[in-house]
Amino acid sequence: MSTARTNARSGARRSTSRTAGTVSVAKARARFADMIDLVRNTGQRIVLSKSGKRAAAIVPIEDLDLLERLQDAADLKAAKAALKAPGSPWDEVKQRLGL
């Protein structure tokens, strides 16, 4: 049995299953608008395959937003760690400037 939840913004019912399935790129081309509507209205992801291999995915914009926030946070953490590391270029600049 499939459970569903209501999307607070659109009022649409969203399935809790995250992946709607896999579709070949050739089939996706013919049904692109329908697939976009499915992703937008249900929150499910669609995997696209090419030559039988997973190649890409159509995901809800909320998933992309989350992925970008996670990547930004990881980049910021890495940058802060690099700045604190001894012998970092920032340390050399501060030393040359007498800071």
C-alpha positions in Angstrom: 0.0 0.0 0.0 1.3 3.4 -0.9 1.2 6.2 1.6 0.9 9.8 0.6 1.3 13.2 2.1 0.1 16.6 1.1 2.4 19.2 -0.3 1.9 22.3 1.9 2.6 24.7 -1.0 0.6 23.2 -3.8 -1.9 21.1 -1.9 -0.9 18.2 -4.2 -0.7 14.7 -2.8 2.9 13.4 -2.8 3.9 9.8 -2.7 6.5 8.8 -0.1 8.2 6.6 -2.6 11.2 8.6 -3.9 11.8 7.1 -7.3 9.1 6.7 -9.9 11.3 4.5 -12.0 13.9 4.4 -14.8 13.1 5.6 -18.4 15.3 5.5 -21.4 16.4 8.8 -22.8 14.6 8.0 -26.1 11.3 7.5 -24.2 11.9 10.5 -22.0 12.3 12.7 -25.1 8.8 11.7 -26.2 7.2 12.2 -22.8 9.3 15.0 -21.3 6.4 17.3 -20.3 4.5 14.4 -18.7 7.6 13.4 -16.7 8.2 17.0 -15.5 4.5 17.2 -14.3 5.0 13.8 -12.5 8.1 15.0 -10.7 6.6 18.4 -9.9 3.2 17.0 -8.6 4.4 13.9 -6.7 7.9 14.8 -5.6 9.2 11.5 -7.1 12.5 11.2 -9.0 12.9 9.7 -12.5 16.1 8.1 -13.5 17.1 8.4 -17.1 19.1 5.6 -18.8 21.2 5.6 -21.9 22.5 2.4 -23.4 21.1 0.6 -20.4 23.1 2.5 -17.9 21.8 5.2 -15.4 22.9 8.5 -16.9 20.9 11.3 -15.2 17.8 12.1 -13.2 14.9 14.4 -13.2 14.4 15.5 -9.5 12.1 17.9 -7.7 13.5 21.4 -7.4 13.4 21.0 -3.6 15.8 18.1 -3.9 18.1 20.2 -6.0 17.9 23.1 -3.5 18.9 20.7 -0.7 21.7 19.2 -2.7 23.1 22.7 -3.4 22.8 23.7 0.3 24.7 20.5 1.3 27.4 21.2 -1.3 27.8 24.8 -0.2 28.1 23.7 3.5 30.7 21.1 2.6 32.6 23.7 0.5 32.5 26.2 3.4 33.7 23.6 5.9 36.6 22.6 3.6 37.6 26.2 3.0 37.6 27.0 6.7 39.7 23.9 7.4 42.2 25.0 4.6 42.5 28.5 6.1 43.3 27.0 9.6 45.9 24.6 8.3 49.4 25.6 9.0 51.3 26.8 6.0 48.2 27.8 4.1 48.5 30.6 1.5 46.5 32.8 3.9 49.0 32.3 6.6 51.8 33.3 4.2 49.9 36.5 3.1 49.3 37.5 6.8 53.0 37.0 7.6 54.1 39.1 4.6 51.7 41.9 5.6 52.7 41.6 9.2 49.3 40.8 10.4 
